[in-house]
Amino acid sequence: MSKVVAEEPKYDCGGPVDGTKVYYYFNPPESQIWEGKEKKSKSTKKIVIGAIIIIASIAIQIKFGLLPTSVMLGALAIAALLILIGVLGRKKGEEIIKREEAKRVSDSEYDQIESVMLKDIVQKGMDYLNLDEDEVSEAEPLVLHRYSYDSGIARRGDDDKWRSTDNVSTVFFFSADTLYTYEHAFSMMNTVTSDSTTTLFYTDIVSVQVSAVDVNKNKEDDDDELDNSEGKIAGIKLLTIATTGGQMFKYRFISSNQINRSINAMQSLFRSKKKGN
């Protein structure tokens, strides 16, 4: 009876990316690589045992001449068989390791795959909001990105950064008197997406604050305050926009120097607009 091999699941992102590589980034083939290493180790032992039998048989025969020819030939045949099996086993183990290591996807390679899904986010937002460039030319659009850990699969990369299959990107567009936001949530393992928008007049914005928050890959809550230190995600900040009506709009994002400078510029724009009024 032939062995049935289960088909490996593939992630279909609904975009121009290799879903197989996405799968292997979040599911590194460690167990198969270990299987190959174990096979190599066991095969090496067979080679060593075979070599010891040959050396010992020859040494005993030379020194004592006690082994009958048939026994000597039998020992050498067994040793040769062990060595042959060992050599073939090592070759098979190396093939397994090479094949499985080829499936590994580095952090930088995965980031490039993910960037393909995000490269048109600004245009997507303008189309969704039915805006053109002239309407939102007051400042460059600001793009915030974060991972969602409520669902999907999370993994800490070799660079010590946590990534998830679930993403949320928010684009801020600036017109002469209005702030438009477009939020796009998508998964790297299925084609499900969601979109939402917000429109705020600058005159209605009371404050814009940025604060550091604790985010845990195992739990998220409405206040973004998490006590469980296991799986804590570093480098996450919270942008809070308060309005005259008492509404609070919150956006978590992965912090960077460039993003922080852009947010500072956005705050300056809001202040200048309010002064102008």
TORVEX-843552 format. One record per residue (C-alpha): residue number from 1; x, y, z. Coordinates in nm, 3 decimals, always signed. Layout:
# TORVEX-843552
+-----+---------+---------+---------+
: num :       X :       Y :       Z :
+-----+---------+---------+---------+
: NUM :       X :       Y :       Z :
...
+-----+---------+---------+---------+
***
This chain:
# TORVEX-843552
+-----+---------+---------+---------+
: num :       X :       Y :       Z :
+-----+---------+---------+---------+
:   1 :  +0.000 :  +0.000 :  +0.000 :
:   2 :  +0.145 :  +0.338 :  -0.098 :
:   3 :  +0.193 :  +0.603 :  +0.168 :
:   4 :  -0.056 :  +0.889 :  +0.155 :
:   5 :  +0.119 :  +1.225 :  +0.191 :
:   6 :  -0.099 :  +1.509 :  +0.319 :
:   7 :  -0.102 :  +1.814 :  +0.097 :
:   8 :  +0.060 :  +2.116 :  +0.260 :
:   9 :  -0.186 :  +2.401 :  +0.321 :
:  10 :  -0.127 :  +2.717 :  +0.121 :
:  11 :  -0.223 :  +3.073 :  +0.210 :
:  12 :  -0.421 :  +3.257 :  -0.055 :
:  13 :  -0.388 :  +3.629 :  +0.011 :
:  14 :  -0.590 :  +3.731 :  -0.290 :
:  15 :  -0.291 :  +3.926 :  -0.417 :
:  16 :  +0.025 :  +3.890 :  -0.625 :
:  17 :  +0.226 :  +3.709 :  -0.357 :
:  18 :  +0.351 :  +3.355 :  -0.306 :
:  19 :  +0.113 :  +3.199 :  -0.055 :
:  20 :  +0.345 :  +2.902 :  -0.008 :
:  21 :  +0.622 :  +3.129 :  +0.120 :
:  22 :  +0.378 :  +3.297 :  +0.355 :
:  23 :  +0.285 :  +2.954 :  +0.488 :
:  24 :  +0.646 :  +2.852 :  +0.548 :
:  25 :  +0.734 :  +3.180 :  +0.718 :
:  26 :  +0.473 :  +3.117 :  +0.986 :
:  27 :  +0.529 :  +2.740 :  +0.983 :
:  28 :  +0.907 :  +2.689 :  +0.957 :
:  29 :  +0.987 :  +2.325 :  +0.868 :
:  30 :  +1.189 :  +2.264 :  +1.186 :
:  31 :  +1.058 :  +1.911 :  +1.251 :
:  32 :  +1.147 :  +1.792 :  +0.901 :
:  33 :  +1.495 :  +1.944 :  +0.927 :
:  34 :  +1.541 :  +1.770 :  +1.260 :
:  35 :  +1.433 :  +1.444 :  +1.095 :
:  36 :  +1.706 :  +1.490 :  +0.834 :
:  37 :  +1.969 :  +1.567 :  +1.097 :
:  38 :  +1.867 :  +1.262 :  +1.299 :
:  39 :  +1.889 :  +1.044 :  +0.988 :
:  40 :  +2.238 :  +1.178 :  +0.917 :
:  41 :  +2.344 :  +1.112 :  +1.277 :
:  42 :  +2.220 :  +0.751 :  +1.276 :
:  43 :  +2.377 :  +0.689 :  +0.936 :
:  44 :  +2.711 :  +0.826 :  +1.054 :
:  45 :  +2.702 :  +0.580 :  +1.344 :
:  46 :  +2.652 :  +0.293 :  +1.097 :
:  47 :  +2.954 :  +0.409 :  +0.896 :
:  48 :  +3.165 :  +0.431 :  +1.212 :
:  49 :  +3.056 :  +0.084 :  +1.329 :
:  50 :  +3.131 :  -0.060 :  +0.986 :
:  51 :  +3.474 :  +0.101 :  +0.985 :
:  52 :  +3.548 :  -0.031 :  +1.336 :
:  53 :  +3.450 :  -0.385 :  +1.231 :
:  54 :  +3.685 :  -0.369 :  +0.930 :
:  55 :  +3.976 :  -0.228 :  +1.129 :
:  56 :  +3.924 :  -0.469 :  +1.419 :
:  57 :  +3.890 :  -0.774 :  +1.191 :
:  58 :  +4.205 :  -0.690 :  +0.998 :
:  59 :  +4.399 :  -0.611 :  +1.317 :
:  60 :  +4.297 :  -0.938 :  +1.484 :
:  61 :  +4.377 :  -1.139 :  +1.173 :
:  62 :  +4.718 :  -0.977 :  +1.129 :
:  63 :  +4.815 :  -1.009 :  +1.494 :
:  64 :  +4.666 :  -1.344 :  +1.588 :
:  65 :  +4.553 :  -1.511 :  +1.266 :
:  66 :  +4.263 :  -1.667 :  +1.453 :
:  67 :  +3.974 :  -1.585 :  +1.219 :
:  68 :  +3.877 :  -1.841 :  +0.954 :
:  69 :  +3.857 :  -1.700 :  +0.603 :
:  70 :  +3.479 :  -1.740 :  +0.595 :
:  71 :  +3.439 :  -1.549 :  +0.921 :
:  72 :  +3.675 :  -1.279 :  +0.802 :
:  73 :  +3.489 :  -1.237 :  +0.474 :
:  74 :  +3.154 :  -1.238 :  +0.654 :
:  75 :  +3.267 :  -0.965 :  +0.894 :
:  76 :  +3.400 :  -0.755 :  +0.606 :
:  77 :  +3.073 :  -0.804 :  +0.412 :
:  78 :  +2.865 :  -0.694 :  +0.712 :
:  79 :  +3.091 :  -0.396 :  +0.763 :
:  80 :  +3.074 :  -0.299 :  +0.397 :
:  81 :  +2.693 :  -0.327 :  +0.406 :
:  82 :  +2.674 :  -0.105 :  +0.716 :
:  83 :  +2.896 :  +0.155 :  +0.550 :
:  84 :  +2.691 :  +0.147 :  +0.230 :
:  85 :  +2.364 :  +0.184 :  +0.423 :
:  86 :  +2.524 :  +0.466 :  +0.624 :
:  87 :  +2.646 :  +0.653 :  +0.315 :
:  88 :  +2.304 :  +0.627 :  +0.148 :
:  89 :  +2.133 :  +0.730 :  +0.472 :
:  90 :  +2.355 :  +1.037 :  +0.510 :
:  91 :  +2.282 :  +1.134 :  +0.151 :
:  92 :  +1.907 :  +1.100 :  +0.214 :
:  93 :  +1.935 :  +1.304 :  +0.536 :
:  94 :  +2.126 :  +1.579 :  +0.355 :
:  95 :  +1.860 :  +1.586 :  +0.084 :
:  96 :  +1.586 :  +1.626 :  +0.347 :
:  97 :  +1.774 :  +1.908 :  +0.519 :
:  98 :  +1.850 :  +2.085 :  +0.191 :
:  99 :  +1.491 :  +2.051 :  +0.071 :
: 100 :  +1.339 :  +2.176 :  +0.395 :
: 101 :  +1.590 :  +2.460 :  +0.444 :
: 102 :  +1.502 :  +2.582 :  +0.094 :
: 103 :  +1.146 :  +2.634 :  +0.224 :
: 104 :  +1.260 :  +2.869 :  +0.498 :
: 105 :  +1.167 :  +3.232 :  +0.449 :
: 106 :  +1.377 :  +3.504 :  +0.616 :
: 107 :  +1.229 :  +3.801 :  +0.800 :
: 108 :  +1.342 :  +4.043 :  +0.527 :
: 109 :  +1.200 :  +3.821 :  +0.252 :
: 110 :  +0.866 :  +3.804 :  +0.431 :
: 111 :  +0.864 :  +4.183 :  +0.479 :
: 112 :  +0.910 :  +4.221 :  +0.103 :
: 113 :  +0.617 :  +3.986 :  +0.042 :
: 114 :  +0.404 :  +4.185 :  +0.284 :
: 115 :  +0.505 :  +4.516 :  +0.124 :
: 116 :  +0.350 :  +4.396 :  -0.203 :
: 117 :  +0.014 :  +4.382 :  -0.025 :
: 118 :  +0.063 :  +4.736 :  +0.109 :
: 119 :  +0.218 :  +4.918 :  -0.187 :
: 120 :  -0.116 :  +5.042 :  -0.328 :
: 121 :  -0.274 :  +5.128 :  +0.008 :
: 122 :  -0.274 :  +5.506 :  -0.057 :
: 123 :  -0.443 :  +5.474 :  -0.395 :
: 124 :  -0.684 :  +5.217 :  -0.251 :
: 125 :  -0.783 :  +5.469 :  +0.016 :
: 126 :  -0.832 :  +5.752 :  -0.230 :
: 127 :  -1.051 :  +5.531 :  -0.449 :
: 128 :  -1.254 :  +5.413 :  -0.151 :
: 129 :  -1.308 :  +5.772 :  -0.028 :
: 130 :  -1.363 :  +5.896 :  -0.385 :
: 131 :  -1.087 :  +6.156 :  -0.352 :
: 132 :  -0.836 :  +6.291 :  -0.601 :
: 133 :  -0.486 :  +6.421 :  -0.538 :
: 134 :  -0.585 :  +6.787 :  -0.568 :
: 135 :  -0.839 :  +6.751 :  -0.288 :
: 136 :  -0.586 :  +6.612 :  -0.039 :
: 137 :  -0.270 :  +6.801 :  -0.130 :
: 138 :  -0.236 :  +6.988 :  +0.199 :
: 139 :  +0.024 :  +6.734 :  +0.317 :
: 140 :  +0.162 :  +6.396 :  +0.220 :
: 141 :  -0.066 :  +6.107 :  +0.322 :
: 142 :  +0.037 :  +5.943 :  +0.649 :
: 143 :  +0.031 :  +5.561 :  +0.655 :
: 144 :  +0.023 :  +5.374 :  +0.987 :
: 145 :  +0.057 :  +4.998 :  +1.002 :
: 146 :  +0.015 :  +4.741 :  +1.275 :
: 147 :  -0.046 :  +4.371 :  +1.322 :
: 148 :  -0.356 :  +4.229 :  +1.484 :
: 149 :  -0.306 :  +3.942 :  +1.727 :
: 150 :  -0.673 :  +3.863 :  +1.794 :
: 151 :  -0.670 :  +3.594 :  +1.527 :
: 152 :  -0.441 :  +3.446 :  +1.267 :
: 153 :  -0.089 :  +3.325 :  +1.341 :
: 154 :  +0.185 :  +3.523 :  +1.514 :
: 155 :  +0.557 :  +3.455 :  +1.504 :
: 156 :  +0.866 :  +3.615 :  +1.654 :
: 157 :  +1.126 :  +3.645 :  +1.380 :
: 158 :  +1.500 :  +3.595 :  +1.400 :
: 159 :  +1.524 :  +3.976 :  +1.428 :
: 160 :  +1.319 :  +3.950 :  +1.752 :
: 161 :  +1.021 :  +4.131 :  +1.598 :
: 162 :  +0.669 :  +3.989 :  +1.622 :
: 163 :  +0.468 :  +3.957 :  +1.302 :
: 164 :  +0.117 :  +3.830 :  +1.239 :
: 165 :  -0.079 :  +3.710 :  +0.939 :
: 166 :  -0.343 :  +3.974 :  +1.024 :
: 167 :  -0.268 :  +4.335 :  +0.930 :
: 168 :  -0.434 :  +4.673 :  +0.978 :
: 169 :  -0.321 :  +4.979 :  +0.781 :
: 170 :  -0.461 :  +5.329 :  +0.822 :
: 171 :  -0.405 :  +5.614 :  +0.576 :
: 172 :  -0.458 :  +5.978 :  +0.678 :
: 173 :  -0.543 :  +6.223 :  +0.399 :
: 174 :  -0.527 :  +6.601 :  +0.450 :
: 175 :  -0.744 :  +6.847 :  +0.261 :
: 176 :  -0.763 :  +7.221 :  +0.323 :
: 177 :  -1.014 :  +7.183 :  +0.606 :
: 178 :  -1.076 :  +6.810 :  +0.655 :
: 179 :  -0.896 :  +6.500 :  +0.778 :
: 180 :  -0.995 :  +6.177 :  +0.604 :
: 181 :  -0.890 :  +5.837 :  +0.733 :
: 182 :  -0.911 :  +5.506 :  +0.555 :
: 183 :  -0.853 :  +5.183 :  +0.749 :
: 184 :  -0.791 :  +4.857 :  +0.563 :
: 185 :  -0.766 :  +4.525 :  +0.747 :
: 186 :  -0.648 :  +4.215 :  +0.565 :
: 187 :  -0.503 :  +3.872 :  +0.628 :
: 188 :  -0.204 :  +3.704 :  +0.467 :
: 189 :  -0.376 :  +3.366 :  +0.496 :
: 190 :  -0.717 :  +3.430 :  +0.338 :
: 191 :  -0.896 :  +3.676 :  +0.114 :
: 192 :  -1.113 :  +3.834 :  +0.385 :
: 193 :  -1.074 :  +4.213 :  +0.411 :
: 194 :  -1.257 :  +4.498 :  +0.581 :
: 195 :  -1.258 :  +4.873 :  +0.521 :
: 196 :  -1.374 :  +5.172 :  +0.723 :
: 197 :  -1.344 :  +5.550 :  +0.695 :
: 198 :  -1.365 :  +5.857 :  +0.914 :
: 199 :  -1.409 :  +6.223 :  +0.819 :
: 200 :  -1.317 :  +6.500 :  +1.066 :
: 201 :  -1.308 :  +6.876 :  +1.025 :
: 202 :  -0.992 :  +7.032 :  +1.166 :
: 203 :  -1.208 :  +7.270 :  +1.370 :
: 204 :  -1.360 :  +6.971 :  +1.552 :
: 205 :  -1.025 :  +6.825 :  +1.658 :
: 206 :  -0.938 :  +6.913 :  +2.017 :
: 207 :  -0.614 :  +6.719 :  +2.059 :
: 208 :  -0.383 :  +6.468 :  +1.898 :
: 209 :  -0.176 :  +6.260 :  +2.139 :
: 210 :  +0.076 :  +5.980 :  +2.095 :
: 211 :  +0.153 :  +5.740 :  +2.377 :
: 212 :  +0.337 :  +5.411 :  +2.422 :
: 213 :  +0.117 :  +5.109 :  +2.491 :
: 214 :  +0.169 :  +4.750 :  +2.598 :
: 215 :  +0.046 :  +4.499 :  +2.344 :
: 216 :  +0.052 :  +4.125 :  +2.396 :
: 217 :  +0.033 :  +3.874 :  +2.113 :
: 218 :  -0.201 :  +3.659 :  +2.323 :
: 219 :  -0.457 :  +3.924 :  +2.413 :
: 220 :  -0.592 :  +4.262 :  +2.310 :
: 221 :  -0.848 :  +4.476 :  +2.489 :
: 222 :  -1.024 :  +4.805 :  +2.435 :
: 223 :  -0.789 :  +5.002 :  +2.658 :
: 224 :  -0.472 :  +4.855 :  +2.508 :
: 225 :  -0.338 :  +4.791 :  +2.859 :
: 226 :  -0.209 :  +4.440 :  +2.916 :
: 227 :  -0.061 :  +4.298 :  +3.234 :
: 228 :  +0.060 :  +3.966 :  +3.095 :
: 229 :  +0.429 :  +4.012 :  +3.008 :
: 230 :  +0.453 :  +3.686 :  +2.812 :
: 231 :  +0.456 :  +3.763 :  +2.441 :
: 232 :  +0.475 :  +4.141 :  +2.491 :
: 233 :  +0.518 :  +4.333 :  +2.165 :
: 234 :  +0.769 :  +4.620 :  +2.175 :
: 235 :  +0.763 :  +4.941 :  +1.971 :
: 236 :  +0.385 :  +4.990 :  +1.955 :
: 237 :  +0.236 :  +5.336 :  +2.002 :
: 238 :  -0.118 :  +5.470 :  +2.020 :
: 239 :  -0.239 :  +5.777 :  +1.830 :
: 240 :  -0.549 :  +5.929 :  +1.991 :
: 241 :  -0.754 :  +6.203 :  +1.825 :
: 242 :  -1.009 :  +6.374 :  +2.050 :
: 243 :  -1.295 :  +6.584 :  +1.910 :
: 244 :  -1.524 :  +6.854 :  +2.043 :
: 245 :  -1.810 :  +6.603 :  +2.057 :
: 246 :  -1.620 :  +6.390 :  +2.307 :
: 247 :  -1.530 :  +6.121 :  +2.058 :
: 248 :  -1.193 :  +5.947 :  +2.076 :
: 249 :  -1.040 :  +5.791 :  +1.766 :
: 250 :  -0.756 :  +5.551 :  +1.846 :
: 251 :  -0.502 :  +5.404 :  +1.610 :
: 252 :  -0.229 :  +5.164 :  +1.715 :
: 253 :  +0.081 :  +5.158 :  +1.496 :
: 254 :  +0.434 :  +5.025 :  +1.472 :
: 255 :  +0.658 :  +5.314 :  +1.565 :
: 256 :  +0.953 :  +5.440 :  +1.363 :
: 257 :  +1.148 :  +5.765 :  +1.347 :
: 258 :  +0.996 :  +5.851 :  +1.011 :
: 259 :  +0.641 :  +5.785 :  +1.133 :
: 260 :  +0.701 :  +5.989 :  +1.448 :
: 261 :  +0.824 :  +6.284 :  +1.240 :
: 262 :  +0.519 :  +6.260 :  +1.015 :
: 263 :  +0.285 :  +6.260 :  +1.316 :
: 264 :  +0.463 :  +6.567 :  +1.454 :
: 265 :  +0.407 :  +6.738 :  +1.119 :
: 266 :  +0.040 :  +6.639 :  +1.132 :
: 267 :  +0.005 :  +6.791 :  +1.480 :
: 268 :  +0.166 :  +7.112 :  +1.356 :
: 269 :  -0.076 :  +7.121 :  +1.063 :
: 270 :  -0.374 :  +7.089 :  +1.294 :
: 271 :  -0.243 :  +7.366 :  +1.521 :
: 272 :  -0.186 :  +7.599 :  +1.229 :
: 273 :  -0.533 :  +7.531 :  +1.094 :
: 274 :  -0.694 :  +7.607 :  +1.428 :
: 275 :  -0.494 :  +7.930 :  +1.458 :
: 276 :  -0.602 :  +8.026 :  +1.109 :
: 277 :  -0.963 :  +7.994 :  +1.214 :
+-----+---------+---------+---------+
***
